[in-house]
Amino acid sequence: MNDKLTIIVRYTTKSGLAKTFSDEVLKLGILPEIRKEDGCEEYSYYLSAENPSEVVLLERWASEEKQIAHLAGKAMEKLRLVKDEYVVSQTVEKFNIRK
């Protein structure tokens, strides 16, 4: 069964650089590139209202297979470089949606 997949990624950036990190991702065109990928239903960054070093990424995919294919894409290569510059840690939670 190809269950839909929701992923919540919580990034902790270097001190106070969450907005700078997300601005760089936008500037490089990474978000629109990923949003066009096959199976991507949502890919959105949210800045914490309380912590200037925290960003949450909400991903929704048609299936886990589509999300795995996304990891090998060019946009992810670019994102890895930005993460290397700004992100100090991350946590990932995955949820299957069944309807």
Biopython code that builds the backbone (N, CA, C, O; Angstrom):
import numpy as np
from Bio.PDB.StructureBuilder import StructureBuilder

atoms = [
    (1, "MET", "N", (0.837, -1.184, 0.000)),
    (1, "MET", "CA", (0.000, 0.000, 0.000)),
    (1, "MET", "C", (0.883, 1.248, 0.000)),
    (1, "MET", "O", (1.823, 1.344, 0.789)),
    (2, "ASN", "N", (0.589, 2.184, -0.864)),
    (2, "ASN", "CA", (1.346, 3.434, -0.944)),
    (2, "ASN", "C", (0.674, 4.507, -0.103)),
    (2, "ASN", "O", (-0.049, 5.354, -0.629)),
    (3, "ASP", "N", (0.911, 4.472, 1.193)),
    (3, "ASP", "CA", (0.332, 5.466, 2.088)),
    (3, "ASP", "C", (0.987, 6.818, 1.856)),
    (3, "ASP", "O", (2.176, 6.905, 1.548)),
    (4, "LYS", "N", (0.194, 7.866, 2.008)),
    (4, "LYS", "CA", (0.755, 9.211, 1.963)),
    (4, "LYS", "C", (1.702, 9.379, 3.149)),
    (4, "LYS", "O", (1.539, 8.743, 4.191)),
    (5, "LEU", "N", (2.686, 10.241, 2.968)),
    (5, "LEU", "CA", (3.712, 10.430, 3.987)),
    (5, "LEU", "C", (3.805, 11.905, 4.361)),
    (5, "LEU", "O", (3.891, 12.772, 3.491)),
    (6, "THR", "N", (3.785, 12.177, 5.654)),
    (6, "THR", "CA", (4.030, 13.518, 6.173)),
    (6, "THR", "C", (5.305, 13.466, 6.996)),
    (6, "THR", "O", (5.502, 12.559, 7.805)),
    (7, "ILE", "N", (6.168, 14.452, 6.780)),
    (7, "ILE", "CA", (7.437, 14.520, 7.504)),
    (7, "ILE", "C", (7.538, 15.888, 8.164)),
    (7, "ILE", "O", (7.264, 16.916, 7.544)),
    (8, "ILE", "N", (7.935, 15.881, 9.427)),
    (8, "ILE", "CA", (8.199, 17.121, 10.147)),
    (8, "ILE", "C", (9.680, 17.122, 10.508)),
    (8, "ILE", "O", (10.156, 16.273, 11.261)),
    (9, "VAL", "N", (10.397, 18.100, 9.950)),
    (9, "VAL", "CA", (11.830, 18.244, 10.220)),
    (9, "VAL", "C", (12.008, 19.506, 11.056)),
    (9, "VAL", "O", (11.530, 20.578, 10.685)),
    (10, "ARG", "N", (12.685, 19.374, 12.161)),
    (10, "ARG", "CA", (12.968, 20.521, 13.027)),
    (10, "ARG", "C", (14.464, 20.804, 12.950)),
    (10, "ARG", "O", (15.289, 20.004, 13.392)),
    (11, "TYR", "N", (14.796, 21.967, 12.376)),
    (11, "TYR", "CA", (16.191, 22.381, 12.253)),
    (11, "TYR", "C", (16.544, 23.342, 13.380)),
    (11, "TYR", "O", (15.752, 24.218, 13.727)),
    (12, "THR", "N", (17.732, 23.176, 13.948)),
    (12, "THR", "CA", (18.310, 24.175, 14.837)),
    (12, "THR", "C", (19.501, 24.754, 14.091)),
    (12, "THR", "O", (20.419, 24.035, 13.698)),
    (13, "THR", "N", (19.469, 26.069, 13.905)),
    (13, "THR", "CA", (20.542, 26.732, 13.168)),
    (13, "THR", "C", (21.581, 27.289, 14.135)),
    (13, "THR", "O", (21.384, 27.311, 15.350)),
    (14, "LYS", "N", (22.681, 27.734, 13.562)),
    (14, "LYS", "CA", (23.644, 28.488, 14.358)),
    (14, "LYS", "C", (22.899, 29.680, 14.960)),
    (14, "LYS", "O", (21.852, 30.078, 14.448)),
    (15, "SER", "N", (23.417, 30.237, 16.013)),
    (15, "SER", "CA", (22.733, 31.241, 16.829)),
    (15, "SER", "C", (21.961, 32.297, 16.033)),
    (15, "SER", "O", (22.546, 33.143, 15.357)),
    (16, "GLY", "N", (20.638, 32.221, 16.133)),
    (16, "GLY", "CA", (19.768, 33.242, 15.554)),
    (16, "GLY", "C", (19.679, 33.277, 14.046)),
    (16, "GLY", "O", (19.192, 34.264, 13.495)),
    (17, "LEU", "N", (20.127, 32.244, 13.352)),
    (17, "LEU", "CA", (20.211, 32.296, 11.890)),
    (17, "LEU", "C", (19.085, 31.560, 11.158)),
    (17, "LEU", "O", (19.226, 31.245, 9.976)),
    (18, "ALA", "N", (17.981, 31.285, 11.837)),
    (18, "ALA", "CA", (16.882, 30.572, 11.179)),
    (18, "ALA", "C", (16.357, 31.348, 9.973)),
    (18, "ALA", "O", (16.165, 30.769, 8.903)),
    (19, "LYS", "N", (16.124, 32.637, 10.129)),
    (19, "LYS", "CA", (15.609, 33.444, 9.018)),
    (19, "LYS", "C", (16.624, 33.517, 7.884)),
    (19, "LYS", "O", (16.252, 33.425, 6.714)),
    (20, "THR", "N", (17.884, 33.679, 8.211)),
    (20, "THR", "CA", (18.935, 33.726, 7.194)),
    (20, "THR", "C", (18.986, 32.412, 6.422)),
    (20, "THR", "O", (19.121, 32.415, 5.198)),
    (21, "PHE", "N", (18.881, 31.302, 7.122)),
    (21, "PHE", "CA", (18.844, 29.982, 6.486)),
    (21, "PHE", "C", (17.663, 29.884, 5.524)),
    (21, "PHE", "O", (17.835, 29.507, 4.365)),
    (22, "SER", "N", (16.466, 30.223, 5.999)),
    (22, "SER", "CA", (15.291, 30.108, 5.131)),
    (22, "SER", "C", (15.350, 31.101, 3.972)),
    (22, "SER", "O", (14.900, 30.782, 2.871)),
    (23, "ASP", "N", (15.894, 32.293, 4.195)),
    (23, "ASP", "CA", (16.062, 33.266, 3.106)),
    (23, "ASP", "C", (16.989, 32.722, 2.021)),
    (23, "ASP", "O", (16.735, 32.914, 0.832)),
    (24, "GLU", "N", (18.050, 32.052, 2.423)),
    (24, "GLU", "CA", (19.002, 31.478, 1.463)),
    (24, "GLU", "C", (18.337, 30.369, 0.643)),
    (24, "GLU", "O", (18.553, 30.275, -0.566)),
    (25, "VAL", "N", (17.540, 29.542, 1.292)),
    (25, "VAL", "CA", (16.810, 28.478, 0.590)),
    (25, "VAL", "C", (15.881, 29.098, -0.459)),
    (25, "VAL", "O", (15.787, 28.599, -1.581)),
    (26, "LEU", "N", (15.198, 30.181, -0.092)),
    (26, "LEU", "CA", (14.305, 30.866, -1.034)),
    (26, "LEU", "C", (15.090, 31.502, -2.176)),
    (26, "LEU", "O", (14.712, 31.381, -3.341)),
    (27, "LYS", "N", (16.181, 32.178, -1.838)),
    (27, "LYS", "CA", (16.996, 32.869, -2.843)),
    (27, "LYS", "C", (17.526, 31.916, -3.910)),
    (27, "LYS", "O", (17.606, 32.279, -5.083)),
    (28, "LEU", "N", (17.884, 30.713, -3.510)),
    (28, "LEU", "CA", (18.434, 29.732, -4.447)),
    (28, "LEU", "C", (17.362, 28.991, -5.247)),
    (28, "LEU", "O", (17.686, 28.165, -6.099)),
    (29, "GLY", "N", (16.087, 29.284, -4.975)),
    (29, "GLY", "CA", (15.001, 28.657, -5.727)),
    (29, "GLY", "C", (14.759, 27.200, -5.378)),
    (29, "GLY", "O", (14.166, 26.462, -6.166)),
    (30, "ILE", "N", (15.208, 26.783, -4.214)),
    (30, "ILE", "CA", (15.091, 25.377, -3.824)),
    (30, "ILE", "C", (13.631, 24.980, -3.594)),
    (30, "ILE", "O", (13.208, 23.906, -4.020)),
    (31, "LEU", "N", (12.861, 25.842, -2.921)),
    (31, "LEU", "CA", (11.472, 25.478, -2.617)),
    (31, "LEU", "C", (10.632, 25.239, -3.867)),
    (31, "LEU", "O", (9.991, 24.193, -3.964)),
    (32, "PRO", "N", (10.607, 26.165, -4.833)),
    (32, "PRO", "CA", (9.787, 25.894, -6.019)),
    (32, "PRO", "C", (10.254, 24.666, -6.797)),
    (32, "PRO", "O", (9.447, 23.946, -7.385)),
    (33, "GLU", "N", (11.543, 24.441, -6.791)),
    (33, "GLU", "CA", (12.087, 23.269, -7.487)),
    (33, "GLU", "C", (11.572, 21.974, -6.847)),
    (33, "GLU", "O", (11.154, 21.051, -7.547)),
    (34, "ILE", "N", (11.606, 21.916, -5.523)),
    (34, "ILE", "CA", (11.128, 20.720, -4.820)),
    (34, "ILE", "C", (9.625, 20.577, -4.966)),
    (34, "ILE", "O", (9.123, 19.469, -5.157)),
    (35, "ARG", "N", (8.897, 21.692, -4.878)),
    (35, "ARG", "CA", (7.432, 21.634, -4.975)),
    (35, "ARG", "C", (6.948, 21.116, -6.328)),
    (35, "ARG", "O", (5.815, 20.648, -6.437)),
    (36, "LYS", "N", (7.786, 21.192, -7.353)),
    (36, "LYS", "CA", (7.433, 20.670, -8.686)),
    (36, "LYS", "C", (7.729, 19.181, -8.830)),
    (36, "LYS", "O", (7.329, 18.563, -9.817)),
    (37, "GLU", "N", (8.421, 18.604, -7.862)),
    (37, "GLU", "CA", (8.809, 17.195, -7.968)),
    (37, "GLU", "C", (7.585, 16.281, -7.918)),
    (37, "GLU", "O", (6.590, 16.577, -7.256)),
    (38, "ASP", "N", (7.687, 15.175, -8.630)),
    (38, "ASP", "CA", (6.622, 14.186, -8.677)),
    (38, "ASP", "C", (6.293, 13.682, -7.272)),
    (38, "ASP", "O", (7.167, 13.179, -6.565)),
    (39, "GLY", "N", (5.040, 13.818, -6.878)),
    (39, "GLY", "CA", (4.598, 13.313, -5.584)),
    (39, "GLY", "C", (4.639, 14.311, -4.444)),
    (39, "GLY", "O", (4.133, 14.024, -3.359)),
    (40, "CYS", "N", (5.232, 15.481, -4.665)),
    (40, "CYS", "CA", (5.300, 16.489, -3.603)),
    (40, "CYS", "C", (3.950, 17.195, -3.489)),
    (40, "CYS", "O", (3.464, 17.785, -4.454)),
    (41, "GLU", "N", (3.359, 17.127, -2.312)),
    (41, "GLU", "CA", (2.078, 17.780, -2.063)),
    (41, "GLU", "C", (2.232, 19.036, -1.215)),
    (41, "GLU", "O", (1.401, 19.941, -1.289)),
    (42, "GLU", "N", (3.276, 19.094, -0.421)),
    (42, "GLU", "CA", (3.587, 20.290, 0.358)),
    (42, "GLU", "C", (5.047, 20.236, 0.777)),
    (42, "GLU", "O", (5.584, 19.177, 1.100)),
    (43, "TYR", "N", (5.673, 21.403, 0.764)),
    (43, "TYR", "CA", (7.057, 21.532, 1.217)),
    (43, "TYR", "C", (7.195, 22.973, 1.701)),
    (43, "TYR", "O", (7.452, 23.874, 0.903)),
    (44, "SER", "N", (7.025, 23.195, 3.011)),
    (44, "SER", "CA", (6.945, 24.548, 3.557)),
    (44, "SER", "C", (7.813, 24.700, 4.796)),
    (44, "SER", "O", (7.879, 23.815, 5.649)),
    (45, "TYR", "N", (8.478, 25.851, 4.870)),
    (45, "TYR", "CA", (9.275, 26.199, 6.039)),
    (45, "TYR", "C", (8.476, 27.133, 6.948)),
    (45, "TYR", "O", (7.748, 28.007, 6.479)),
    (46, "TYR", "N", (8.628, 26.931, 8.246)),
    (46, "TYR", "CA", (7.983, 27.770, 9.250)),
    (46, "TYR", "C", (9.047, 28.228, 10.238)),
    (46, "TYR", "O", (9.781, 27.414, 10.798)),
    (47, "LEU", "N", (9.123, 29.542, 10.444)),
    (47, "LEU", "CA", (10.048, 30.094, 11.435)),
    (47, "LEU", "C", (9.370, 30.094, 12.798)),
    (47, "LEU", "O", (8.195, 30.442, 12.909)),
    (48, "SER", "N", (10.095, 29.713, 13.818)),
    (48, "SER", "CA", (9.558, 29.722, 15.178)),
    (48, "SER", "C", (9.224, 31.148, 15.596)),
    (48, "SER", "O", (9.980, 32.082, 15.331)),
    (49, "ALA", "N", (8.083, 31.298, 16.252)),
    (49, "ALA", "CA", (7.693, 32.600, 16.791)),
    (49, "ALA", "C", (8.431, 32.900, 18.093)),
    (49, "ALA", "O", (8.382, 34.022, 18.597)),
    (50, "GLU", "N", (9.118, 31.885, 18.637)),
    (50, "GLU", "CA", (9.765, 32.039, 19.937)),
    (50, "GLU", "C", (11.272, 31.849, 19.924)),
    (50, "GLU", "O", (11.966, 32.363, 20.802)),
    (51, "ASN", "N", (11.790, 31.119, 18.945)),
    (51, "ASN", "CA", (13.211, 30.775, 18.943)),
    (51, "ASN", "C", (13.830, 31.163, 17.592)),
    (51, "ASN", "O", (13.522, 30.530, 16.582)),
    (52, "PRO", "N", (14.690, 32.181, 17.549)),
    (52, "PRO", "CA", (15.265, 32.647, 16.286)),
    (52, "PRO", "C", (16.274, 31.682, 15.658)),
    (52, "PRO", "O", (16.842, 31.964, 14.604)),
    (53, "SER", "N", (16.486, 30.550, 16.314)),
    (53, "SER", "CA", (17.397, 29.535, 15.773)),
    (53, "SER", "C", (16.648, 28.282, 15.318)),
    (53, "SER", "O", (17.271, 27.261, 15.030)),
    (54, "GLU", "N", (15.320, 28.351, 15.251)),
    (54, "GLU", "CA", (14.542, 27.154, 14.922)),
    (54, "GLU", "C", (13.680, 27.353, 13.677)),
    (54, "GLU", "O", (13.001, 28.366, 13.513)),
    (55, "VAL", "N", (13.736, 26.350, 12.812)),
    (55, "VAL", "CA", (12.914, 26.299, 11.600)),
    (55, "VAL", "C", (12.266, 24.923, 11.561)),
    (55, "VAL", "O", (12.908, 23.914, 11.851)),
    (56, "VAL", "N", (10.989, 24.894, 11.199)),
    (56, "VAL", "CA", (10.301, 23.623, 11.007)),
    (56, "VAL", "C", (9.962, 23.494, 9.529)),
    (56, "VAL", "O", (9.464, 24.430, 8.904)),
    (57, "LEU", "N", (10.239, 22.327, 8.991)),
    (57, "LEU", "CA", (9.897, 22.001, 7.605)),
    (57, "LEU", "C", (8.769, 20.985, 7.641)),
    (57, "LEU", "O", (8.877, 19.949, 8.298)),
    (58, "LEU", "N", (7.683, 21.283, 6.930)),
    (58, "LEU", "CA", (6.574, 20.351, 6.802)),
    (58, "LEU", "C", (6.555, 19.842, 5.367)),
    (58, "LEU", "O", (6.409, 20.614, 4.419)),
    (59, "GLU", "N", (6.705, 18.536, 5.227)),
    (59, "GLU", "CA", (6.677, 17.889, 3.910)),
    (59, "GLU", "C", (5.486, 16.943, 3.852)),
    (59, "GLU", "O", (5.198, 16.232, 4.814)),
    (60, "ARG", "N", (4.799, 16.941, 2.719)),
    (60, "ARG", "CA", (3.750, 15.953, 2.465)),
    (60, "ARG", "C", (4.025, 15.346, 1.095)),
    (60, "ARG", "O", (4.222, 16.057, 0.110)),
    (61, "TRP", "N", (4.033, 14.016, 1.056)),
    (61, "TRP", "CA", (4.350, 13.288, -0.169)),
    (61, "TRP", "C", (3.255, 12.275, -0.480)),
    (61, "TRP", "O", (2.617, 11.737, 0.426)),
    (62, "ALA", "N", (3.045, 12.023, -1.754)),
    (62, "ALA", "CA", (2.044, 11.056, -2.194)),
    (62, "ALA", "C", (2.378, 9.651, -1.704)),
    (62, "ALA", "O", (1.485, 8.836, -1.475)),
    (63, "SER", "N", (3.674, 9.373, -1.545)),
    (63, "SER", "CA", (4.110, 8.062, -1.050)),
    (63, "SER", "C", (5.539, 8.171, -0.537)),
    (63, "SER", "O", (6.249, 9.132, -0.832)),
    (64, "GLU", "N", (5.943, 7.180, 0.225)),
    (64, "GLU", "CA", (7.322, 7.145, 0.708)),
    (64, "GLU", "C", (8.291, 6.986, -0.453)),
    (64, "GLU", "O", (9.394, 7.533, -0.423)),
    (65, "GLU", "N", (7.891, 6.244, -1.469)),
    (65, "GLU", "CA", (8.752, 6.047, -2.640)),
    (65, "GLU", "C", (9.060, 7.377, -3.329)),
    (65, "GLU", "O", (10.191, 7.607, -3.758)),
    (66, "LYS", "N", (8.050, 8.259, -3.435)),
    (66, "LYS", "CA", (8.262, 9.579, -4.057)),
    (66, "LYS", "C", (9.207, 10.425, -3.208)),
    (66, "LYS", "O", (10.046, 11.151, -3.742)),
    (67, "GLN", "N", (9.070, 10.330, -1.891)),
    (67, "GLN", "CA", (9.938, 11.100, -1.007)),
    (67, "GLN", "C", (11.371, 10.604, -1.091)),
    (67, "GLN", "O", (12.304, 11.408, -1.075)),
    (68, "ILE", "N", (11.558, 9.311, -1.177)),
    (68, "ILE", "CA", (12.904, 8.745, -1.296)),
    (68, "ILE", "C", (13.551, 9.192, -2.604)),
    (68, "ILE", "O", (14.737, 9.524, -2.628)),
    (69, "ALA", "N", (12.782, 9.202, -3.688)),
    (69, "ALA", "CA", (13.312, 9.670, -4.976)),
    (69, "ALA", "C", (13.724, 11.141, -4.881)),
    (69, "ALA", "O", (14.732, 11.543, -5.462)),
    (70, "HIS", "N", (12.960, 11.928, -4.163)),
    (70, "HIS", "CA", (13.258, 13.352, -3.969)),
    (70, "HIS", "C", (14.632, 13.558, -3.323)),
    (70, "HIS", "O", (15.326, 14.523, -3.642)),
    (71, "LEU", "N", (15.022, 12.670, -2.431)),
    (71, "LEU", "CA", (16.300, 12.815, -1.727)),
    (71, "LEU", "C", (17.502, 12.779, -2.659)),
    (71, "LEU", "O", (18.565, 13.300, -2.322)),
    (72, "ALA", "N", (17.344, 12.170, -3.827)),
    (72, "ALA", "CA", (18.449, 12.069, -4.788)),
    (72, "ALA", "C", (18.447, 13.206, -5.810)),
    (72, "ALA", "O", (19.285, 13.220, -6.711)),
    (73, "GLY", "N", (17.528, 14.152, -5.687)),
    (73, "GLY", "CA", (17.394, 15.220, -6.675)),
    (73, "GLY", "C", (18.412, 16.339, -6.527)),
    (73, "GLY", "O", (19.094, 16.456, -5.509)),
    (74, "LYS", "N", (18.495, 17.168, -7.578)),
    (74, "LYS", "CA", (19.440, 18.295, -7.591)),
    (74, "LYS", "C", (19.118, 19.337, -6.521)),
    (74, "LYS", "O", (20.021, 19.937, -5.939)),
    (75, "ALA", "N", (17.830, 19.548, -6.267)),
    (75, "ALA", "CA", (17.454, 20.532, -5.245)),
    (75, "ALA", "C", (17.990, 20.122, -3.879)),
    (75, "ALA", "O", (18.398, 20.971, -3.086)),
    (76, "MET", "N", (17.989, 18.835, -3.610)),
    (76, "MET", "CA", (18.508, 18.364, -2.325)),
    (76, "MET", "C", (20.021, 18.546, -2.231)),
    (76, "MET", "O", (20.552, 18.776, -1.145)),
    (77, "GLU", "N", (20.712, 18.445, -3.356)),
    (77, "GLU", "CA", (22.156, 18.727, -3.350)),
    (77, "GLU", "C", (22.395, 20.168, -2.913)),
    (77, "GLU", "O", (23.268, 20.439, -2.088)),
    (78, "LYS", "N", (21.611, 21.093, -3.473)),
    (78, "LYS", "CA", (21.737, 22.503, -3.108)),
    (78, "LYS", "C", (21.372, 22.717, -1.641)),
    (78, "LYS", "O", (22.052, 23.452, -0.924)),
    (79, "LEU", "N", (20.293, 22.069, -1.201)),
    (79, "LEU", "CA", (19.855, 22.231, 0.181)),
    (79, "LEU", "C", (20.903, 21.715, 1.159)),
    (79, "LEU", "O", (21.114, 22.313, 2.214)),
    (80, "ARG", "N", (21.553, 20.624, 0.824)),
    (80, "ARG", "CA", (22.598, 20.089, 1.715)),
    (80, "ARG", "C", (23.714, 21.109, 1.933)),
    (80, "ARG", "O", (24.232, 21.238, 3.042)),
    (81, "LEU", "N", (24.080, 21.826, 0.883)),
    (81, "LEU", "CA", (25.129, 22.844, 1.013)),
    (81, "LEU", "C", (24.693, 23.973, 1.942)),
    (81, "LEU", "O", (25.481, 24.446, 2.761)),
    (82, "VAL", "N", (23.441, 24.405, 1.815)),
    (82, "VAL", "CA", (22.926, 25.465, 2.682)),
    (82, "VAL", "C", (22.850, 24.963, 4.126)),
    (82, "VAL", "O", (23.222, 25.676, 5.058)),
    (83, "LYS", "N", (22.371, 23.741, 4.301)),
    (83, "LYS", "CA", (22.298, 23.169, 5.650)),
    (83, "LYS", "C", (23.683, 23.071, 6.278)),
    (83, "LYS", "O", (23.849, 23.354, 7.465)),
    (84, "ASP", "N", (24.670, 22.676, 5.494)),
    (84, "ASP", "CA", (26.038, 22.578, 6.021)),
    (84, "ASP", "C", (26.525, 23.914, 6.569)),
    (84, "ASP", "O", (27.295, 23.957, 7.528)),
    (85, "GLU", "N", (26.070, 25.005, 5.956)),
    (85, "GLU", "CA", (26.510, 26.330, 6.375)),
    (85, "GLU", "C", (25.772, 26.837, 7.621)),
    (85, "GLU", "O", (26.365, 27.523, 8.454)),
    (86, "TYR", "N", (24.488, 26.505, 7.751)),
    (86, "TYR", "CA", (23.670, 27.127, 8.794)),
    (86, "TYR", "C", (23.140, 26.198, 9.887)),
    (86, "TYR", "O", (22.929, 26.648, 11.014)),
    (87, "VAL", "N", (22.921, 24.931, 9.591)),
    (87, "VAL", "CA", (22.216, 24.040, 10.516)),
    (87, "VAL", "C", (23.200, 23.285, 11.405)),
    (87, "VAL", "O", (24.192, 22.733, 10.927)),
    (88, "VAL", "N", (22.908, 23.271, 12.710)),
    (88, "VAL", "CA", (23.761, 22.532, 13.648)),
    (88, "VAL", "C", (23.147, 21.194, 14.052)),
    (88, "VAL", "O", (23.873, 20.273, 14.426)),
    (89, "SER", "N", (21.822, 21.073, 13.983)),
    (89, "SER", "CA", (21.180, 19.789, 14.278)),
    (89, "SER", "C", (19.788, 19.752, 13.660)),
    (89, "SER", "O", (19.209, 20.780, 13.311)),
    (90, "GLN", "N", (19.272, 18.528, 13.538)),
    (90, "GLN", "CA", (17.917, 18.376, 13.031)),
    (90, "GLN", "C", (17.304, 17.099, 13.590)),
    (90, "GLN", "O", (18.004, 16.135, 13.897)),
    (91, "THR", "N", (15.986, 17.117, 13.713)),
    (91, "THR", "CA", (15.239, 15.911, 14.057)),
    (91, "THR", "C", (14.208, 15.691, 12.960)),
    (91, "THR", "O", (13.721, 16.643, 12.350)),
    (92, "VAL", "N", (13.883, 14.432, 12.716)),
    (92, "VAL", "CA", (12.938, 14.082, 11.655)),
    (92, "VAL", "C", (11.894, 13.138, 12.228)),
    (92, "VAL", "O", (12.227, 12.142, 12.871)),
    (93, "GLU", "N", (10.628, 13.461, 11.990)),
    (93, "GLU", "CA", (9.526, 12.578, 12.367)),
    (93, "GLU", "C", (8.723, 12.270, 11.113)),
    (93, "GLU", "O", (8.410, 13.170, 10.333)),
    (94, "LYS", "N", (8.388, 10.993, 10.919)),
    (94, "LYS", "CA", (7.620, 10.572, 9.744)),
    (94, "LYS", "C", (6.290, 9.988, 10.183)),
    (94, "LYS", "O", (6.207, 9.244, 11.160)),
    (95, "PHE", "N", (5.243, 10.345, 9.434)),
    (95, "PHE", "CA", (3.896, 9.875, 9.724)),
    (95, "PHE", "C", (3.244, 9.394, 8.435)),
    (95, "PHE", "O", (3.327, 10.060, 7.404)),
    (96, "ASN", "N", (2.598, 8.240, 8.497)),
    (96, "ASN", "CA", (1.812, 7.753, 7.368)),
    (96, "ASN", "C", (0.370, 8.186, 7.562)),
    (96, "ASN", "O", (-0.186, 8.078, 8.655)),
    (97, "ILE", "N", (-0.224, 8.675, 6.490)),
    (97, "ILE", "CA", (-1.616, 9.101, 6.526)),
    (97, "ILE", "C", (-2.440, 8.045, 5.819)),
    (97, "ILE", "O", (-2.181, 7.706, 4.665)),
    (98, "ARG", "N", (-3.421, 7.536, 6.510)),
    (98, "ARG", "CA", (-4.311, 6.538, 5.911)),
    (98, "ARG", "C", (-5.708, 7.114, 5.880)),
    (98, "ARG", "O", (-6.211, 7.632, 6.877)),
    (99, "LYS", "N", (-6.321, 7.015, 4.721)),
    (99, "LYS", "CA", (-7.692, 7.533, 4.582)),
    (99, "LYS", "C", (-8.641, 6.413, 4.295)),
    (99, "LYS", "O", (-9.840, 6.643, 4.144)),
]
sb = StructureBuilder()
sb.init_structure("model")
sb.init_model(0)
sb.init_chain("A")
sb.init_seg("    ")
for serial, (resi, resn, name, xyz) in enumerate(atoms, 1):
    if name == "N":
        sb.init_residue(resn, " ", resi, " ")
    sb.init_atom(name, np.array(xyz, "f"), 0.0, 1.0, " ", f" {name:<3s}", serial, name[0])
structure = sb.get_structure()
